[in-house]
């Protein structure tokens, strides 16, 4: 009889925990256009797969026990596409999602368990920052540090963060540490909210100005994708994880190959414009090469002169870095360097081979670029590239000038295979600019100089073709455009024979945001 009473007490407590902050708070969350935390977990995970820890936890502050179900933090494990994942999620219906000591303790436990056992961690963010008075005082602050064990994760597992509603403090820290961040439009991610800012600094700002999706997607680059709503957000999370292994000791699962891909490779024979200075969309080229014409771009609205995208070729996950001639002629600036480094770290840490597609006139130069430390950004890129140990295949499609040729994994930059299309144009700078320099600006209008410039340009164009580099074996081969996919598949087979092409993970401790 006594055990039945105990079970009834257990069910009563569990039922209360599942109600979160109560019906009114949940209804208010719905009125704001957002799901409750438990609805989010149900929508994200495979059906009935959630295994919760600490559902009966509550605040350790006397008198707050009944007001803090789960202490405002839901944590546990579940499955996505039948693969285990860890979940840590803020419950905004409990004291505005503010972080308490016990909820913080639960989150650390889930994170450490995921790292130790080797499966992805997903943080579902919506919170108002740390809870006051819990974190106040020397004892409060000391009991709620982020833990150096969290910062020392060494990219052993993929970390994902979602941003919905107002995300201040903890959700922002988790996003800044994550490999992949999705922000729902209408949400805000910042260190502190507008109200705290106004009190502390007298600065008046809206949520959108402070940390809206346009700021982070286009200016800071701190989010990788934006979502129209939470359903779209979780679809993106599931898709991203499908390209990655569960941890750094594994390789991504192989999907069914695209057997019809061979039928569309002829497109590559006519994909380049007739004029060398005419723009085109490199994504059309990429989609022709990859399986099912499907790509998964990261940071598509940030530094758009370069494309960083996950895809599959012959069923295997690959990472592609490609210059985008339709944006700034494919000339990367300092933000583009940061974008590429972030992508190199992701692919190298999780054993995803890299493919580089060149079509760039060089780096973006000028006063604005120098103010953003352009030389340092370029060399950071070079240092990161030098530490990449996954297979690398580099292909010059059209232009590849100057230092950008090096950063795109050109000759002697560590590519396992370096190919070029017959259309390749490889040199220090464009023929016309180089000819102007050689003739001298003071002679450009001189009749004899005009003829001289024309002759110089013709010679520079001749030596910039791939034949000279191929003849001296700086290139492994010059290939037909419609052979590109086949060459990549065969190259990947050779480079992945040893240890499945796994990395040495030399970029595992590179900062997530820099």
C-alpha positions in Angstrom: 0.0 0.0 0.0 2.9 2.4 0.9 4.6 1.9 -2.5 1.3 2.8 -4.2 1.2 6.1 -2.3 4.8 6.8 -3.3 4.0 6.1 -6.9 1.1 8.5 -6.7 3.4 11.1 -5.3 5.8 10.5 -8.1 3.1 10.9 -10.7 1.8 14.0 -9.1 5.3 15.6 -9.2 6.0 14.5 -12.7 2.7 15.9 -13.9 3.4 19.2 -12.3 6.9 19.3 -13.9 5.4 18.7 -17.4 3.1 21.7 -16.9 6.2 23.9 -16.8 5.4 27.5 -15.6 1.6 26.8 -15.8 -1.2 27.1 -18.4 -1.3 30.9 -18.4 2.5 31.2 -19.1 2.3 28.6 -21.8 -0.7 30.3 -23.4 1.2 33.6 -23.3 4.1 31.9 -25.1 1.7 30.7 -27.8 0.3 34.2 -28.1 3.8 35.5 -28.8 4.0 33.0 -31.7 6.4 30.6 -30.1 6.2 27.0 -28.9 6.7 25.9 -25.3 10.1 24.2 -24.6 8.5 20.8 -24.4 6.7 21.3 -27.7 10.1 22.3 -29.2 11.7 19.1 -28.0 8.8 17.0 -29.3 9.0 18.7 -32.7 12.8 18.3 -33.0 13.3 14.7 -31.9 12.1 11.4 -33.3 8.7 10.5 -31.8 8.8 9.3 -28.2 12.6 9.3 -28.0 13.2 11.9 -25.3 14.9 10.6 -22.2 14.8 13.4 -19.6 17.2 14.1 -16.7 16.2 16.2 -13.7 12.5 16.7 -14.4 11.9 16.9 -10.6 14.7 19.5 -10.0 13.9 22.9 -8.7 15.6 26.0 -7.4 17.8 25.7 -4.3 16.7 29.1 -3.1 14.4 28.7 0.0 10.8 29.4 -0.8 11.3 29.0 -4.6 10.8 25.3 -4.9 7.2 25.4 -6.1 7.8 28.2 -8.5 10.7 26.6 -10.5 9.7 23.3 -12.1 12.8 21.7 -13.5 14.5 24.9 -12.4 13.7 26.4 -15.9 16.0 24.1 -17.7 15.0 20.9 -19.6 17.8 18.5 -20.3 18.2 15.0 -21.5 18.7 12.8 -24.6 16.8 11.7 -27.6 17.2 10.7 -31.2 17.2 12.5 -34.6 16.9 10.1 -37.6 17.5 7.3 -35.1 20.9 8.8 -34.0 21.4 9.8 -30.3 21.6 13.5 -29.5 21.7 15.5 -26.2 19.3 18.4 -25.6 19.6 21.3 -23.2 16.7 23.8 -23.4 15.6 27.0 -21.6 12.0 27.1 -20.3 10.9 30.7 -20.7 7.6 30.0 -18.8 9.7 29.7 -15.6 10.9 33.1 -14.4 11.4 34.2 -18.0 13.9 31.4 -18.6 16.5 33.0 -16.3 19.2 30.6 -15.4 19.2 29.2 -11.8 22.0 27.3 -10.1 20.3 23.8 -10.3 19.3 24.3 -14.0 22.8 25.4 -14.7 24.1 22.2 -13.0 21.8 20.1 -15.2 23.0 21.8 -18.4 26.6 21.2 -17.5 25.9 17.5 -16.8 24.2 17.0 -20.2 27.0 18.8 -22.0 29.7 16.8 -20.3 27.9 13.5 -20.9 27.4 14.3 -24.6 31.1 15.1 -25.0 32.2 12.0 -23.1 29.8 9.6 -24.9 30.2 11.1 -28.3 27.0 12.5 -29.7 25.8 15.9 -30.8 24.5 18.6 -28.4 21.6 20.9 -29.3 20.9 23.9 -27.2 17.4 25.3 -27.6 17.7 29.0 -26.5 15.2 31.4 -25.2 16.1 33.1 -21.9 16.5 36.4 -20.1 20.0 35.7 -18.8 21.2 34.6 -15.3 18.7 34.6 -12.5 19.0 37.3 -9.8 19.5 36.9 -6.9 20.9 33.3 -7.5 24.0 34.5 -9.2 24.6 37.5 -7.0 27.3 37.6 -4.3 30.7 35.9 -4.2 29.1 32.5 -3.6 26.4 33.0 -6.2 28.9 34.0 -9.0 31.4 31.3 -8.0 28.7 28.6 -8.1 27.5 29.5 -11.7 30.6 29.9 -13.8 30.3 28.4 -17.3 33.0 25.8 -16.4 36.3 25.6 -18.2 35.4 22.0 -19.2 32.7 23.4 -21.5 35.1 25.8 -23.2 37.7 22.9 -23.5 35.4 20.8 -25.8 38.0 20.6 -28.6 35.2 20.1 -31.2 34.8 16.4 -30.2 31.1 16.6 -31.0 28.9 18.8 -33.2 27.3 21.6 -31.2 24.1 23.2 -32.4 22.2 26.2 -31.0 18.8 27.6 -31.9 17.7 31.2 -31.1 14.0 31.9 -30.6 12.4 34.7 -28.7 14.6 36.8 -26.5 18.0 35.2 -26.0 20.3 37.0 -23.5 23.2 35.6 -21.5 23.3 31.8 -21.5 21.7 31.1 -25.0 24.1 33.7 -26.5 27.1 32.0 -24.9 26.0 28.6 -26.2 25.4 30.0 -29.7 28.9 31.6 -29.7 30.4 28.2 -28.9 28.3 26.2 -31.4 29.3 24.8 -34.8 25.9 25.6 -36.3 23.4 28.4 -35.2 19.9 28.9 -36.5 18.1 32.1 -35.6 14.3 32.4 -36.0 13.3 35.7 -37.6 11.8 38.1 -35.0 14.1 36.8 -32.2 17.0 38.6 -30.6 20.5 37.3 -29.5 22.7 39.6 -27.4 24.7 39.7 -24.2 22.0 41.7 -22.4 18.6 43.0 -23.3 17.5 46.6 -24.1 16.1 47.1 -20.6 19.4 46.3 -18.9 21.3 48.3 -21.4 19.2 51.4 -20.8 19.6 51.1 -17.0 23.4 50.4 -17.2 24.5 52.7 -20.1 21.4 54.9 -20.9 21.5 53.4 -24.4 18.1 53.0 -26.0 17.9 50.3 -28.6 15.3 47.8 -30.0 15.7 44.1 -29.9 16.0 44.0 -33.7 18.8 46.6 -33.6 20.6 44.9 -30.8 20.6 41.4 -32.0 18.0 40.7 -34.7 18.5 38.1 -37.5 19.6 40.6 -40.1 22.4 41.8 -37.9 23.7 38.3 -37.2 23.1 36.8 -40.6 24.6 39.7 -42.6 26.9 41.7 -40.4 28.3 39.6 -37.5 28.1 36.2 -39.2 27.3 34.7 -35.8 24.4 32.7 -37.2 24.7 30.2 -39.9 21.1 30.1 -41.1 17.9 32.0 -40.4 14.4 30.4 -40.1 10.9 31.7 -40.9 9.5 29.8 -37.8 10.4 27.1 -35.4 9.3 24.3 -37.6 11.7 25.6 -40.3 14.4 26.0 -37.6 14.3 22.4 -36.5 14.2 21.2 -40.1 17.5 23.0 -40.7 19.0 21.5 -37.6 18.0 18.0 -38.6 19.4 18.6 -42.2 22.7 20.0 -40.9 23.3 17.0 -38.6 22.6 14.6 -41.5 25.8 15.7 -43.1 27.9 15.2 -40.0 29.1 12.2 -37.9 28.1 12.0 -34.3 31.6 12.8 -33.1 35.1 13.5 -34.3 36.1 9.8 -34.2 33.6 8.9 -36.9 32.9 9.7 -40.5 29.5 10.8 -41.7 27.0 8.2 -42.8 27.0 7.5 -46.6 23.7 8.2 -48.3 22.3 6.6 -51.4 24.3 8.0 -54.4 22.7 10.0 -57.2 22.9 7.6 -60.1 21.3 10.2 -62.5 24.0 12.8 -61.8 26.0 11.7 -64.9 23.2 12.8 -67.2 23.5 16.5 -66.2 27.3 16.9 -66.4 27.2 18.2 -70.0 25.8 21.4 -68.5 29.3 22.2 -67.3 30.4 22.7 -70.9 28.3 25.8 -71.3 28.0 27.0 -67.7 30.7 29.7 -68.0 29.8 33.0 -69.7 31.7 33.8 -72.9 33.3 36.9 -71.5 35.8 36.3 -68.7 34.7 39.4 -66.8 31.0 38.4 -66.9 29.4 37.1 -63.7 27.5 33.9 -63.1 26.1 32.0 -60.1 28.7 29.4 -58.9 25.9 27.6 -57.1 24.5 26.4 -60.4 27.9 24.8 -61.1 28.1 23.3 -57.6 24.6 21.8 -57.9 25.4 20.2 -61.2 28.3 18.4 -59.6 26.8 17.2 -56.3 24.2 14.6 -55.6 20.6 15.4 -56.3 21.5 19.1 -57.0 21.3 19.7 -53.2 23.5 22.0 -51.2 23.4 23.1 -47.6 25.0 26.6 -47.4 26.4 28.0 -44.2 26.3 31.8 -43.6 24.8 32.4 -47.1 24.1 36.1 -46.3 27.4 36.8 -44.7 30.4 37.6 -46.9 28.5 36.4 -50.0 31.6 36.7 -52.3 32.5 33.2 -51.2 30.2 30.2 -50.8 30.7 27.6 -48.0 28.4 24.7 -48.4 27.9 21.1 -47.3 26.8 18.6 -50.0 27.2 15.0 -51.0 29.1 13.4 -53.9 28.5 9.7 -54.5 26.6 9.6 -51.2 29.5 11.0 -49.2 29.5 14.3 -47.3 31.8 17.0 -48.6 32.5 20.6 -47.8 32.9 23.0 -50.7 34.5 26.5 -50.7 33.8 28.3 -53.9 34.3 31.9 -55.0 31.0 33.6 -56.1 31.5 35.7 -59.2 28.0 37.1 -59.0 28.9 39.0 -55.8 31.8 41.4 -55.9 33.3 39.4 -58.8 34.2 36.7 -56.2 36.7 39.0 -54.4 36.8 38.1 -50.7 37.1 40.6 -47.9 38.1 40.2 -44.3 34.7 38.7 -43.4 35.1 36.2 -46.2 38.3 35.0 -44.6 36.6 34.5 -41.3 33.7 32.6 -43.0 36.2 30.3 -44.7 38.2 29.6 -41.6 35.0 28.8 -39.7 34.1 26.3 -42.4 37.6 24.8 -42.5 37.4 24.2 -38.7 34.0 22.5 -39.1 35.0 20.2 -41.9 38.4 19.3 -40.5 37.1 18.6 -37.0 34.4 16.2 -38.3 36.3 14.4 -41.1 34.5 16.0 -44.0 36.8 16.3 -47.2 37.1 19.7 -48.8 36.7 20.8 -52.4 37.9 24.3 -53.5 36.5 25.9 -56.7 38.5 28.9 -57.8 37.0 31.9 -59.7 38.4 35.0 -58.1 40.2 38.2 -59.2 41.9 38.3 -55.8 41.1 39.7 -52.4 39.0 42.8 -51.8 41.5 45.7 -51.3 41.2 49.2 -50.1 41.0 51.4 -47.0 37.9 49.7 -45.6 39.6 46.3 -45.9 42.8 47.5 -44.2 40.8 49.0 -41.4 39.5 45.4 -40.7 43.1 43.9 -40.6 43.0 42.4 -44.1 46.7 41.1 -44.1 46.1 39.4 -40.7 42.8 37.9 -41.9 44.4 36.5 -45.1 47.3 35.0 -43.1 44.8 33.6 -40.5 43.2 31.8 -43.4 46.5 30.5 -44.6 47.4 29.3 -41.1 44.1 27.5 -40.8 44.4 25.9 -44.2 47.9 24.7 -43.4 46.4 22.8 -40.4 43.7 21.1 -42.4 44.4 17.3 -42.7 41.2 16.0 -44.3 41.4 15.2 -48.0 41.5 18.4 -50.2 40.8 18.7 -53.9 41.3 22.0 -55.6 39.9 23.0 -59.0 40.5 26.2 -60.9 37.4 26.9 -62.9 38.3 30.4 -64.3 40.2 33.2 -62.6 42.6 32.5 -59.7 44.8 35.5 -59.0 47.3 36.5 -56.5 47.2 35.6 -52.8 43.7 34.4 -53.2 45.1 31.5 -55.3 47.0 30.4 -52.2 44.1 30.7 -49.9 41.9 28.7 -52.2 44.4 25.8 -51.9 46.5 26.5 -55.0 49.9 25.0 -56.0 52.0 23.8 -53.0 49.2 24.7 -50.6 48.5 21.1 -49.4 45.8 19.9 -51.9 45.8 16.2 -52.4 44.9 16.8 -56.0 45.1 20.1 -57.9 43.2 20.3 -61.2 42.2 23.1 -63.7 39.6 23.5 -66.4 40.9 24.5 -69.8 39.3 27.9 -69.1 41.6 28.5 -66.1 43.3 31.9 -65.8 46.1 31.7 -63.2 48.4 34.6 -62.4 49.4 37.2 -59.9 46.8 39.7 -61.3 44.5 40.2 -64.3 46.3 40.9 -67.6 44.8 44.3 -68.1 45.8 45.6 -64.6 49.3 44.1 -65.0 49.7 45.6 -68.4 48.8 49.1 -67.0 51.4 48.7 -64.3 54.1 47.7 -66.7 53.3 50.5 -69.2 52.9 53.1 -66.4 49.9 55.3 -65.7 51.6 58.3 -67.2 51.8 56.5 -70.6 48.4 55.0 -70.9 47.1 57.5 -73.5 50.3 57.5 -75.6 49.7 55.8 -79.0 52.8 53.7 -78.8 52.0 52.7 -75.3 48.6 51.6 -76.3 50.1 49.2 -78.8 52.6 48.1 -76.2 49.9 47.5 -73.7 47.9 45.4 -76.2 50.9 43.2 -76.9 51.7 42.8 -73.2 48.1 41.9 -72.5 48.2 39.2 -75.2 51.4 37.7 -73.8 50.1 37.8 -70.2 46.9 36.1 -71.3 48.9 33.4 -73.0 51.1 32.6 -70.0 48.1 32.7 -67.6 46.4 29.7 -69.4 46.8 26.4 -67.5 49.1 24.7 -70.1 52.3 26.2 -68.8 51.5 25.2 -65.2 50.5 21.7 -66.3 53.6 21.4 -68.4 55.8 22.1 -65.4 53.6 19.8 -63.2 52.3 22.5 -60.9 48.8 21.1 -61.8 48.0 17.4 -61.6 45.9 17.6 -64.7 43.8 19.8 -66.9 40.3 18.3 -67.0 37.2 18.6 -69.1 34.5 20.4 -67.2 32.1 17.5 -67.6 34.6 15.2 -66.0 34.8 17.2 -62.8 32.4 15.0 -60.8 34.1 11.8 -61.9 37.5 13.2 -61.0 36.3 14.2 -57.6 34.8 10.8 -56.9 38.0 9.0 -57.9 40.2 11.4 -56.0 38.1 11.0 -52.8 38.4 7.2 -53.2 42.2 7.4 -53.2 42.4 10.0 -50.4 40.1 8.1 -48.1 41.7 4.6 -48.4 43.8 5.2 -45.3 41.8 5.7 -42.1 38.7 6.7 -44.1 40.3 10.1 -44.7 39.9 11.0 -41.0 41.6 14.2 -39.8 44.3 14.7 -37.3 42.0 17.5 -35.8 44.7 20.1 -35.6 42.0 22.9 -35.8 39.9 21.4 -33.0 40.9 24.2 -30.6 40.6 27.1 -33.0 38.1 29.6 -31.5 34.5 29.4 -32.7 34.1 33.1 -33.1 37.3 35.3 -33.8 
